[in-house]
Amino acid sequence: MKITNKYSKSDILMQNFLEIYRNKKVLITGSGPIGTICVLAARRAGVAEIIVTDISDNALSYSKLVGADPVSYTHLRAHETPEHL
């Protein structure tokens, strides 16, 4: 007879996430499908503040809708750098 653990690997990973990020700030760069899932997971984990950046206003508005706190429009593309750096 095989004895199985009643918790799945994803349950254990989520529990670890909850322990590490509870009451902390997180920054999520990109608010596409993966970024949105990260926002939802962070909110469920009890993260104190979720900051999201993206170059799309539409994507940012959706991130705010699903639970992000401040959202920031990033006007620079990946290959661009600000002049002051």
Secondary structure, DSSP 4 states (H G I P E B T S, - for coil): -----SS-HHHHHHHHHHHHHTT-EEEEE--SHHHHHHHHHHHHHT-SEEEEEES-HHHHHHHHHHT-SSEEE----TT---TT-
